Structures are given as C-alpha cells and as structure tokens.
C-alpha cells in the first residue's frame, strides 16, 4: 500500500509541525492511514478507500461513527449555544446530563435487585432517593483526577492503591496511578508517587483446544487441569488479599482505583471475585472504591458498566470515551452523600473547575448518545455480538510459529500472540495488523509488549461483519507465517 500525494502531504505536515513523539509513521508507507470521514462501522481514508473499524476509535463510537442523532444534537446545540461559562453561569443541558448520569448509575444500581442487567429503576421525572452527583471534565484522565481529589477530601488520606498494568491517563495526577514505566519513567522525579501498586489478577484463559493457561510476565503457559487452574486462582487471590490488607495497615490509603477490565494492558479480565473483594476491603478500612470505566462504560462489556457483571457498587465511577460518541467530555460520578461530604458548597470560587466544564455541545451529544444506546438496545447487542466474536476467535488455528490465546467480555476482546517459547510476538503482531489494514480492517495492538490484537468495534457491528473479520484474520495469519 503506497501513500497518495494527499496522504503524503498530511503526514509531511505532521512530521514537520507536530511533536514527533505522537504519530508513528512507517517509512514503508503501510502505517498509518489518513482518516477522511467515518460513518457507522466504516472509515474512509484520504484516497477514498473503505475500512471496517474494529476499534470504534479507541472505544468512542459505541453507537457508530457519526451517529445521525448524536451529530444532529451537536449541530443544533452549536447553532444555539456553542460555549457557556463552566462553573459560573450554567446552561440547561448540563443539568439534564447530570440528571441522566445519576439515573443510569447510582439510581439504577439502587433497585431492589441491585446491579441487574438493565432495570428501569427510576424515571427522569421521579428520581430514586439514592442518587449520584457529577463533576464534569473534558478528558478521561481528568475524571480520574477529580475522583482522586474527591477521595482525598472525603477520607483525609492521601494514599491510593492501584494495579500493575493500570492505565488511568497521563496527566500528572493520573500518571501516579498509571503503571507502565514507559509512561512514568521520564517524569518520575516530578511525581508525588502516592500510589501503591499490587498485581492485577487476570483470570485464566481457555483456548479452543481445551488447554488451560495461567498468566506469566510474558505470555500464557499450559496448566494441565481445571482443578489446578482453580487452585492457582484461589492462591493468587488469597495472596493479593493479604498484600492489600498489609498496605491498608501500613499506609493512609484513601482509595482503591481499578479498571474492571484493563484495556491498554491487553483486555485483562479479572476473576469474578476480584471487585467484590475490593469492595469489602474498602468498607473494612474506610477507603473509597473508584472504578475507572472510561473504556469499559456504556455497554462495551455487555453491561452498561463492567462493575455490573459482579454486582459491585462503587463509590465513584469515572466515565469518558463513549459518553458523547466523539465529543471530548468526561465525568466523575459519585454517591450524592459522599460528594456533598467531600466538596464544600461553592462560595463563588470552585476548588476544582475548568473553562470547558460541562460543555454544551458535549452535553447535547452525550444525552443523544445515551438515548441511542437505550433505544437501539446496544448494550444487549454488545453482549450477544461479543459471545459470537469470542467463539469465532477461538476457532483460529495458530500457524507453527505462533501460539494464540483469546479472551473477552462483550465487545471487548483480545487475541494474544506469542512465540512457541512463550515470548511476546511483538513484531509478528504488528506485521499482521499492517496486512489487515491493507485489506481494509482497522485493528490496533494493546499490552505492554504490543502483542495483543484488541477488538473494540462499534456496538452497531453485525455478526456477519465480525465473522468476516475473523475469516480474513485467519487467512492473514497463515499467509504471513
């Protein structure tokens, strides 16, 4: 695939005027493409070539790229009120969106059957007594930082517990809780380093061949029986619990910050007992449980929010990415009583605010996005399509030079590629991704070693499109190796 003069010009401008740290430009001309437009599950590049997007642009386009109702809501709002004044003079949609976020989180979770899949707990007109309050932000990492500030104010304790492999953003506050040294090392001497990291207990992976695996620092290795898998899992969880209790005793821990599924680390899914264990430990030690659902929220894992899979009620939830379907807006939502106890009533100057707080266009698009997810039952679609995708991925036969393993929850799935000796197949993975791109499929690598192909398509994708992707991937694997 050679670049046209149009794409070349764009990339030349970026090389000349954008920080060179950002876009990787393959000198062979096979990566990246220049996006010109997108709609539904498809993207068109500057040359007019059509691609099937298996990323939803980092999970943002949950209701499809340029969803007509979401776009129209944004356009109408831009024509009416393009910008407001954050924490000073409000606009109606900010109030409406705060109301909606309470309804779909803490009000919905307070049903008699808490954390049921999609109960209708309260109406927009008649809220539940158990409500949530929101701090609006622009980027995902800002919602994490708002949650960390809330925990500090509420508990008086500066320390937090985070997890190995965690990715909570790259702002200086959030960077304390992002684990990968690639991101942290250049700035270590400027970080407060108030986070204590403990292992993230990834669930064991089963392949179609019925071999069982357990996680090692590189890739999965065989475990010879289901009972042994259970013993290893229980041993790991008991060890983690002991480590957490020790940290609570030794340090002033005000919060545990966790992704219900680790996205950037490679779609790492913990055992079902993990989040409930964290909830109990936080309750025992007077700490807050913060779930970072910036990636996993709004149906990505087959539930509105991933914490619902284990019926775990957080104190604070961080939202972003798919919230507005493409406009940069995020939110930290917490229990109303907790938020009121943590944050003082405004006296005219807010402790935490920003110029674009609760941006009117973002609020309009977020309200439309939530309505689309509900009306089209896209959360339920994510669950069913995700099962079909995972089943298809498990049928892939590895070429002799690779070993494959699969995992997923809803439309958040992973195919991990390793060499026969267990080392990550990093170069091989990127080679496959470039070949898939040439064939019209947009996929990206995840994980510290870049050897995990992630699948996070728009929730509007069809079964036929998913099966087609897996078929082309199977062909590509065997042609390449």
C-alpha positions, 0 to 999 in steps of 0.5 A: 500500500503506497501513500497518495500525494494527499496522504503524503502531504498530511503526514509531511505536515505532521512530521514537520509541525507536530511533536514527533513523539505522537504519530508513528509513521512507517517509512514503508508507507503501510502505517498509518492511514489518513482518516477522511470521514467515518460513518457507522462501522466504516472509515474512509481514508484520504484516497477514498478507500473503505475500512471496517473499524474494529476499534470504534476509535479507541472505544468512542463510537459505541453507537457508530461513527457519526451517529445521525442523532448524536451529530444532529444534537451537536449541530443544533446545540452549536447553532444555539449555544456553542460555549457557556461559562463552566462553573459560573453561569450554567446552561440547561443541558448540563443539568439534564446530563447530570440528571441522566448520569445519576439515573443510569448509575447510582439510581439504577444500581439502587433497585431492589435487585441491585446491579441487574442487567438493565432495570428501569429503576427510576424515571427522569421525572421521579428520581430514586432517593439514592442518587449520584452527583457529577463533576464534569471534565473534558478528558478521561484522565481528568475524571480520574483526577477529580475522583482522586481529589474527591477521595482525598477530601472525603477520607483525609488520606492521601494514599491510593492503591492501584494495579500493575498494568493500570492505565488511568491517563497521563496527566500528572495526577493520573500518571501516579496511578498509571503503571507502565514505566514507559509512561512514568519513567521520564517524569518520575522525579516530578511525581508525588508517587502516592500510589501503591501498586499490587498485581492485577489478577487476570483470570485464566484463559481457555483456548479452543483446544481445551488447554488451560493457561495461567498468566506469566510476565510474558505470555500464557503457559499450559496448566494441565487441569481445571482443578489446578487452574482453580487452585492457582486462582484461589492462591493468587487471590488469597495472596493479593488479599493479604498484600492489600490488607498489609498496605491498608495497615501500613499506609493512609490509603484513601482509595482503591482505583481499578479498571474492571477490565484493563484495556491498554494492558491487553483486555485483562479480565479479572476473576469474578471475585476480584471487585467484590473483594475490593469492595469489602476491603474498602468498607473494612478500612474506610477507603473509597472504591473508584472504578475507572470505566472510561473504556469499559462504560456504556455497554462495551462489556455487555453491561452498561458498566463492567462493575455490573457483571459482579454486582459491585457498587462503587463509590465513584465511577469515572466515565469518558470515551463513549459518553458523547460518541466523539465529543471530548467530555468526561465525568466523575460520578459519585454517591450524592452523600459522599460528594456533598461530604467531600466538596464544600458548597461553592462560595463563588470560587470552585476548588476544582473547575475548568473553562470547558466544564460541562460543555454544551455541545458535549452535553447535547451529544452525550444525552443523544448518545445515551438515548441511542444506546437505550433505544437501539438496545446496544448494550444487549447487542454488545453482549450477544455480538461479543459471545459470537466474536469470542467463539469465532476467535477461538476457532483460529488455528495458530500457524507453527510459529505462533501460539494464540490465546483469546479472551473477552467480555462483550465487545471487548476482546483480545487475541494474544500472540506469542512465540512457541517459547512463550515470548511476546510476538511483538513484531509478528503482531504488528506485521499482521495488523499492517496486512489487515489494514491493507485489506481494509480492517482497522485493528490496533495492538494493546499490552505492554509488549504490543502483542495483543490484537484488541477488538473494540468495534462499534456496538452497531457491528453485525455478526456477519461483519465480525465473522468476516473479520475473523475469516480474513484474520485467519487467512492473514495469519497463515499467509504471513507465517 
